[in-house]
C-alpha cells in the first residue's frame, strides 16, 4: 500500500503542475515540497504511529509553512494557514489572471478547475462528474439543505452539536416551508459509535425525510459512524447529508467507506488549501434531484457543475488547491492522523490528571482525531482563552454550548510536541493559581 501511495503522490504532482500553463507551473521559489517527500522516503517502512513521534520529520513539514513564532496557534480547526507553496501558487494564478482578466482569467486560469476536480475526486474516491468545487462547506451543505424538495410537515433530524449555520438553514426552511427540525442529543463523550446510531434510529418517525450528520463535530471532535447512519436512512427512504467540514484530509477515509449520497467539506481547514475553498459531492443518480443554490439552465440539471454557477469569482483560489492536495498526499493521511492523535493525546491526558478538568473528547481513536475539548471547572471559557492569548500568545477556541462549555484545541502538522507541552504547562499554572485578578 505504501508503494502505491508514493506513486500516486508523484503522479498527482506531475498531473497538477505539469498540465498547468507555463506561467503558473514555473519552479517553486523554495524546495519545501521536495524536502517533505525526501524526508518521508526514509520512513516508508515505519508505522504511522512511529512516525508520529519523529520530531525531525515533522520539523521538515513545519518548514513548508511561514509560522509566526510570536503565536502558538491551536485553532487550526477553524481555518489553517496555507503552506508557502500553496500561497505562492495562488499568487501566480492571481498575477496571470490580472494581466488581461477577460482572457487570462476566464480562458487560461478558469479551465484548470477540471484538473483540480479530478485530483480531489481521486482523493475522495468518487467520479469527477460527482464533485463540485465550492467556496466552503457552508455553501456545499446549504446547496443541499435548500435544494432538496421538502414539504410542510416533513421532518429533518440533526444533532444538538451540528454547526450553527447548518441549523439556521434548516430553521429558515421551517419558517419558509413549514418543515420541522428535530434535534438529537448525546453524552460527552458517547459510550460507543453504536449508541450514536441508536439515537438517530430512535428519533426517526414516519415523517422523517432528511438527516444531517457531522462526519466529525467541530465542537468536540466526535467522529460519527457515517456508513451506518447512511444505511439507516437509505433503508427508510431518508436523504442523509454528511457535513464533512472538519473531516476531509484530517484522517484517512474514502467515499466507499462512507457509502453516502451527499457530502460537503471545507478545504481551508485540514487540507490547508486557500481560504474560501471546499467541495460538494453528490452521487450521480441524485444530482438532478437537487436544486442548485444559484439558478442554472435546465440543460445542466444532471450536471454537478450547476452547483458552481455562482458568477464571477477568482480562479486562483481553486487552482491552488492542487498544491495543498499534493502536500497532503506527500505526508500521507495515515501519518497525518497519527501525528494529530499523538499531539492530542499528549495534552489531553496530561491535563486530565487535574480533578478540575473534564475531557469532553473521546480518546478512542475510532471516535476522535485532532480536535480536543476540555471543560475546566470554575473558569469561564472566554476568560481563559483571553488570558492564554493576552499573556502567552496561545490561540484556542472558547466554546459555550447549552449542554457544556470549555476550550477547543486543534494543533496541526506544523505544531511541535514542545509547543503542545508549553500549552500544557501554562494550563497547569492556571489550574494551580487561577487567572490573574
C-alpha positions as CSV (number, residue, x, y, z in Angstrom):
1,X,0.0,0.0,0.0
2,X,2.8,2.4,0.9
3,X,4.5,1.9,-2.5
4,X,1.3,2.6,-4.4
5,X,0.7,5.7,-2.3
6,X,4.1,7.0,-3.2
7,X,3.4,6.5,-6.9
8,X,0.1,8.3,-6.5
9,X,1.9,11.2,-4.8
10,X,4.3,11.8,-7.7
11,X,1.7,11.2,-10.4
12,X,-0.6,13.7,-8.7
13,X,2.0,16.3,-8.5
14,X,3.1,15.9,-12.2
15,X,-0.6,15.9,-13.2
16,X,-1.4,19.1,-11.4
17,X,1.7,21.1,-12.1
18,X,2.8,19.7,-15.4
19,X,-0.6,20.3,-17.0
20,X,-0.8,23.9,-15.9
21,X,0.0,26.9,-18.1
22,X,3.8,27.5,-18.4
23,X,3.4,30.7,-16.3
24,X,1.7,29.1,-13.5
25,X,3.8,25.9,-13.3
26,X,7.1,27.7,-13.0
27,X,9.6,26.2,-10.5
28,X,8.6,27.0,-6.9
29,X,10.8,29.5,-5.1
30,X,11.6,27.0,-2.3
31,X,12.0,23.3,-2.2
32,X,9.7,22.6,0.8
33,X,7.6,20.1,-1.1
34,X,10.6,18.1,-2.2
35,X,12.1,18.2,1.3
36,X,9.0,16.7,2.7
37,X,8.9,13.9,0.1
38,X,12.7,13.3,0.7
39,X,12.2,13.1,4.4
40,X,9.4,10.6,4.0
41,X,11.4,8.2,1.9
42,X,13.4,7.0,4.8
43,X,10.3,6.4,6.8
44,X,8.5,4.1,4.3
45,X,8.9,1.0,6.5
46,X,7.9,2.6,9.7
47,X,4.3,2.6,11.0
48,X,2.5,5.9,11.1
49,X,2.3,5.7,14.9
50,X,6.1,5.5,15.0
51,X,6.5,8.5,12.6
52,X,4.0,10.5,14.7
53,X,6.7,11.0,17.4
54,X,9.6,11.7,15.0
55,X,10.2,15.4,15.6
56,X,12.9,15.5,12.9
57,X,10.4,14.5,10.2
58,X,7.7,16.9,11.4
59,X,10.3,19.7,11.5
60,X,10.7,19.3,7.7
61,X,6.9,19.6,7.4
62,X,6.9,22.7,9.5
63,X,9.5,24.3,7.2
64,X,6.8,24.3,4.5
65,X,4.9,26.9,6.4
66,X,5.7,30.5,7.4
67,X,4.8,30.1,11.1
68,X,4.7,33.2,13.2
69,X,6.9,32.4,16.2
70,X,5.0,35.1,18.2
71,X,1.9,32.9,18.4
72,X,1.1,29.4,19.3
73,X,-1.8,28.7,17.0
74,X,-4.0,26.0,18.4
75,X,-7.1,26.9,16.4
76,X,-6.3,25.2,13.1
77,X,-9.8,23.6,13.1
78,X,-11.3,27.0,12.4
79,X,-9.0,27.9,9.4
80,X,-5.5,26.8,8.7
81,X,-2.5,28.8,7.5
82,X,-1.6,27.8,3.9
83,X,1.7,26.2,3.2
84,X,4.1,28.6,1.4
85,X,3.8,26.6,-1.9
86,X,0.0,27.0,-1.8
87,X,0.2,30.7,-1.2
88,X,2.8,31.2,-3.9
89,X,0.8,29.1,-6.4
90,X,-2.3,31.2,-5.7
91,X,-0.3,34.4,-6.2
92,X,1.0,33.2,-9.5
93,X,-2.5,32.4,-10.7
94,X,-3.7,35.8,-9.5
95,X,-0.9,37.5,-11.4
96,X,-1.7,35.6,-14.5
97,X,-5.4,36.4,-14.1
98,X,-4.8,40.1,-13.7
99,X,-2.9,40.5,-16.9
100,X,-6.0,40.6,-19.1
101,X,-8.8,39.1,-17.0
102,X,-11.4,38.6,-19.7
103,X,-8.9,36.3,-21.4
104,X,-6.3,35.2,-18.8
105,X,-8.7,34.5,-16.0
106,X,-11.6,33.0,-18.0
107,X,-9.8,31.3,-20.8
108,X,-6.5,30.3,-19.2
109,X,-6.9,30.1,-15.4
110,X,-10.5,29.0,-15.0
111,X,-10.3,25.8,-17.1
112,X,-7.7,24.5,-14.7
113,X,-10.6,23.7,-12.3
114,X,-11.0,20.4,-14.2
115,X,-7.5,19.2,-13.1
116,X,-8.3,20.2,-9.5
117,X,-11.7,18.4,-9.7
118,X,-10.0,15.3,-10.9
119,X,-7.4,15.3,-8.2
120,X,-10.0,15.9,-5.4
121,X,-12.3,13.2,-6.8
122,X,-9.4,10.7,-6.9
123,X,-8.5,11.5,-3.2
124,X,-12.2,11.3,-2.1
125,X,-12.9,8.2,-4.1
126,X,-15.7,9.5,-6.4
127,X,-16.1,10.3,-10.1
128,X,-15.1,13.7,-11.3
129,X,-18.6,14.2,-12.5
130,X,-19.9,13.9,-9.0
131,X,-17.8,16.6,-7.4
132,X,-18.4,20.4,-7.5
133,X,-15.7,22.8,-6.2
134,X,-17.3,25.4,-3.9
135,X,-16.1,28.2,-1.6
136,X,-16.6,26.3,1.7
137,X,-18.6,23.6,3.4
138,X,-21.5,26.0,4.2
139,X,-22.1,26.7,0.5
140,X,-21.9,23.0,-0.2
141,X,-24.3,22.0,2.6
142,X,-26.8,24.8,2.2
143,X,-27.0,23.9,-1.5
144,X,-28.3,20.6,-0.4
145,X,-30.4,21.9,2.5
146,X,-32.2,24.4,0.4
147,X,-32.1,22.3,-2.8
148,X,-33.9,19.2,-1.6
149,X,-37.7,19.1,-2.2
150,X,-39.3,19.1,1.2
151,X,-42.9,19.8,2.1
152,X,-44.8,21.2,5.0
153,X,-44.7,18.8,7.9
154,X,-41.6,16.9,6.7
155,X,-39.2,16.3,9.5
156,X,-35.4,16.8,9.4
157,X,-33.0,15.3,12.0
158,X,-29.7,16.7,13.1
159,X,-27.8,16.8,16.4
160,X,-27.5,19.5,19.0
161,X,-23.8,19.6,18.1
162,X,-24.1,20.4,14.4
163,X,-22.7,23.6,13.1
164,X,-24.9,26.7,13.8
165,X,-25.0,27.8,10.1
166,X,-26.5,24.4,9.2
167,X,-29.0,24.7,11.9
168,X,-30.1,28.2,10.8
169,X,-30.5,26.9,7.2
170,X,-33.0,24.3,8.4
171,X,-34.7,26.9,10.6
172,X,-35.2,29.2,7.6
173,X,-36.9,26.3,5.9
174,X,-39.1,25.9,9.0
175,X,-40.2,29.5,8.7
176,X,-40.5,29.5,4.9
177,X,-41.7,26.0,4.1
178,X,-43.2,24.6,7.3
179,X,-40.8,21.7,7.7
180,X,-40.0,20.5,11.3
181,X,-36.4,20.4,12.6
182,X,-35.8,17.8,15.4
183,X,-32.6,17.6,17.4
184,X,-30.7,14.6,18.7
185,X,-28.5,14.9,21.7
186,X,-25.8,12.6,23.0
187,X,-23.5,12.5,26.1
188,X,-19.8,13.6,26.0
189,X,-18.1,11.5,25.2
190,X,-20.6,9.0,24.0
191,X,-20.3,5.4,25.2
192,X,-19.9,4.0,21.7
193,X,-20.5,4.5,17.9
194,X,-23.4,2.1,18.1
195,X,-25.0,4.4,20.7
196,X,-24.9,7.3,18.2
197,X,-26.6,5.2,15.5
198,X,-29.3,4.1,18.0
199,X,-30.0,7.7,18.9
200,X,-30.8,8.5,15.3
201,X,-32.8,5.3,14.9
202,X,-35.0,6.2,17.9
203,X,-35.6,9.7,16.6
204,X,-36.8,8.7,13.2
205,X,-40.6,9.0,12.7
206,X,-42.8,8.2,9.6
207,X,-42.4,11.9,8.7
208,X,-38.6,12.0,8.7
209,X,-37.4,12.9,5.2
210,X,-33.7,14.1,5.8
211,X,-30.9,13.6,8.2
212,X,-27.8,15.9,8.5
213,X,-24.9,14.3,10.4
214,X,-21.4,15.6,11.0
215,X,-18.7,13.3,10.0
216,X,-16.7,14.8,12.9
217,X,-18.2,17.6,15.0
218,X,-16.5,20.9,15.2
219,X,-17.2,21.2,18.9
220,X,-15.5,18.2,20.5
221,X,-14.2,16.2,17.5
222,X,-16.6,13.4,17.8
223,X,-16.5,11.1,14.8
224,X,-19.8,9.7,13.7
225,X,-20.4,6.3,12.1
226,X,-21.5,7.7,8.8
227,X,-21.8,4.5,6.9
228,X,-24.3,3.0,9.4
229,X,-26.3,6.2,9.5
230,X,-26.4,6.5,5.7
231,X,-27.6,2.9,5.5
232,X,-30.2,3.6,8.2
233,X,-31.6,6.4,6.0
234,X,-31.4,4.6,2.7
235,X,-33.4,1.7,4.1
236,X,-36.2,4.1,5.1
237,X,-36.1,6.4,2.0
238,X,-34.5,9.2,4.0
239,X,-31.9,11.5,2.4
240,X,-28.7,11.7,4.5
241,X,-26.4,14.7,4.2
242,X,-22.9,14.4,5.6
243,X,-21.2,17.6,7.0
244,X,-17.6,16.8,6.4
245,X,-16.3,20.3,7.1
246,X,-13.7,19.0,9.7
247,X,-13.1,15.6,8.2
248,X,-11.5,15.7,4.7
249,X,-7.7,15.5,4.9
250,X,-8.0,15.2,8.7
251,X,-7.9,11.4,8.9
252,X,-7.9,8.7,6.3
253,X,-11.2,7.6,4.7
254,X,-12.8,7.2,1.3
255,X,-16.3,7.5,-0.1
256,X,-16.5,3.7,-0.3
257,X,-16.1,3.5,3.4
258,X,-18.9,6.1,4.0
259,X,-21.3,4.9,1.3
260,X,-23.2,8.2,1.5
261,X,-25.1,10.2,-1.2
262,X,-24.2,13.7,-0.2
263,X,-21.0,15.2,1.3
264,X,-19.8,18.8,1.8
265,X,-16.5,19.9,3.1
266,X,-14.1,22.8,3.5
267,X,-10.6,22.6,2.2
268,X,-9.1,25.6,4.1
269,X,-9.1,23.6,7.4
270,X,-7.2,20.3,7.3
271,X,-6.2,20.2,3.6
272,X,-4.7,23.7,4.2
273,X,-5.9,24.9,0.8
274,X,-6.6,28.6,0.0
275,X,-9.1,30.3,2.3
276,X,-12.6,30.1,0.8
277,X,-12.4,26.6,-0.9
278,X,-14.4,23.5,-0.5
279,X,-16.2,20.8,-2.4
280,X,-19.6,19.2,-2.7
281,X,-20.1,15.5,-3.6
282,X,-23.5,14.4,-4.9
283,X,-24.0,10.8,-6.1
284,X,-24.5,10.9,-9.9
285,X,-28.0,9.5,-9.6
286,X,-29.0,12.2,-7.1
287,X,-27.7,15.3,-8.9
288,X,-30.8,16.0,-11.0
289,X,-33.0,15.9,-7.8
290,X,-31.3,18.8,-6.1
291,X,-31.9,22.4,-7.0
292,X,-28.7,24.5,-7.1
293,X,-28.3,27.4,-4.7
294,X,-27.9,29.8,-7.7
295,X,-30.0,29.4,-10.8
296,X,-28.7,27.2,-13.6
297,X,-30.0,26.4,-17.0
298,X,-32.3,23.4,-17.4
299,X,-29.8,21.5,-19.5
300,X,-27.5,21.5,-16.5
301,X,-30.0,19.6,-14.3
302,X,-27.9,16.5,-14.1
303,X,-24.5,18.2,-14.3
304,X,-22.7,18.7,-11.0
305,X,-21.2,21.9,-12.3
306,X,-24.6,23.6,-11.8
307,X,-23.5,24.0,-8.1
308,X,-20.6,26.1,-9.4
309,X,-22.8,28.7,-11.1
310,X,-22.0,31.5,-8.7
311,X,-20.9,34.3,-11.1
312,X,-17.5,35.8,-11.4
313,X,-15.0,34.5,-8.8
314,X,-11.2,34.2,-8.6
315,X,-9.8,31.1,-10.3
316,X,-6.6,31.4,-8.3
317,X,-8.3,30.1,-5.1
318,X,-9.5,26.8,-6.5
319,X,-6.4,26.3,-8.8
320,X,-4.0,26.4,-5.8
321,X,-5.9,23.6,-4.2
322,X,-3.6,21.4,-6.3
323,X,-0.5,22.3,-4.3
324,X,-2.3,21.7,-1.0
325,X,-3.5,18.3,-2.1
326,X,-0.1,17.3,-3.3
327,X,1.5,18.2,0.1
328,X,-1.2,16.3,1.9
329,X,-0.5,13.2,-0.2
330,X,3.2,13.6,0.3
331,X,2.7,13.5,4.0
332,X,0.1,10.7,3.8
333,X,-3.3,10.7,5.5
334,X,-2.3,7.8,7.9
335,X,0.8,9.7,9.1
336,X,-1.1,12.9,9.4
337,X,-3.8,11.4,11.5
338,X,-1.3,9.6,13.7
339,X,0.5,12.8,14.3
340,X,-2.6,14.7,15.2
341,X,-3.7,11.9,17.6
342,X,-0.2,11.9,19.1
343,X,-0.3,15.6,19.8
344,X,-3.9,15.4,21.1
345,X,-3.2,12.5,23.5
346,X,-0.1,14.4,24.7
347,X,-2.0,17.4,26.1
348,X,-5.4,15.8,26.8
349,X,-4.0,13.0,29.0
350,X,-1.7,15.4,30.8
351,X,-4.5,17.9,31.7
352,X,-6.9,15.1,32.6
353,X,-4.8,14.5,35.7
354,X,-6.4,17.5,37.2
355,X,-9.7,16.9,39.0
356,X,-10.8,20.3,37.7
357,X,-10.5,19.2,34.0
358,X,-13.2,17.1,32.3
359,X,-12.2,15.7,28.9
360,X,-15.2,16.0,26.6
361,X,-13.5,14.3,23.6
362,X,-13.2,10.5,23.4
363,X,-9.7,9.2,23.5
364,X,-10.7,6.2,21.4
365,X,-9.0,6.6,18.0
366,X,-12.2,5.3,16.3
367,X,-14.1,8.3,17.8
368,X,-11.7,11.2,17.5
369,X,-8.5,12.5,15.9
370,X,-7.0,16.1,16.0
371,X,-9.8,18.0,17.8
372,X,-9.8,18.0,21.6
373,X,-12.1,19.9,24.0
374,X,-12.0,20.1,27.8
375,X,-14.2,21.7,30.4
376,X,-12.3,23.5,33.2
377,X,-14.2,23.7,36.4
378,X,-14.6,27.3,37.7
379,X,-13.1,29.0,34.6
380,X,-15.2,30.8,32.0
381,X,-14.0,29.7,28.5
382,X,-13.9,33.2,27.2
383,X,-11.8,34.5,30.1
384,X,-9.5,31.5,29.9
385,X,-9.0,32.0,26.1
386,X,-8.4,35.7,26.6
387,X,-5.7,35.0,29.2
388,X,-4.0,32.5,27.1
389,X,-3.8,34.9,24.2
390,X,-3.0,38.1,26.1
391,X,-0.5,36.6,28.5
392,X,1.0,33.8,26.5
393,X,0.1,34.4,22.8
394,X,-1.7,31.0,22.7
395,X,-4.7,30.8,20.4
396,X,-7.5,28.4,21.5
397,X,-11.3,28.4,20.9
398,X,-13.7,29.1,23.7
399,X,-16.9,27.2,23.5
400,X,-20.2,27.9,25.3
401,X,-23.0,25.5,24.4
402,X,-26.3,24.8,26.1
403,X,-25.0,21.4,27.1
404,X,-21.4,22.2,28.1
405,X,-18.6,24.7,27.9
406,X,-14.9,24.5,27.5
407,X,-11.9,25.3,25.3
408,X,-11.2,23.5,22.0
409,X,-7.6,22.9,21.0
410,X,-6.6,21.9,17.4
411,X,-2.9,21.5,16.7
412,X,-1.7,21.0,13.1
413,X,1.0,19.1,11.3
414,X,3.4,22.1,11.8
415,X,2.8,22.1,15.6
416,X,5.7,20.7,17.6
417,X,5.5,18.4,20.7
418,X,7.4,21.2,22.6
419,X,4.6,23.7,21.7
420,X,1.9,21.3,23.0
421,X,3.9,20.9,26.2
422,X,4.2,24.6,26.6
423,X,0.4,24.9,26.3
424,X,0.0,22.2,28.9
425,X,2.5,23.9,31.3
426,X,0.6,27.2,31.0
427,X,-2.7,25.4,31.7
428,X,-1.2,23.7,34.7
429,X,-0.2,27.1,36.0
430,X,-3.7,28.4,35.6
431,X,-5.2,25.4,37.3
432,X,-2.8,25.9,40.2
433,X,-3.0,29.6,40.6
434,X,-6.2,30.7,38.7
435,X,-6.5,33.6,36.4
436,X,-4.9,36.9,37.4
437,X,-7.3,39.2,39.2
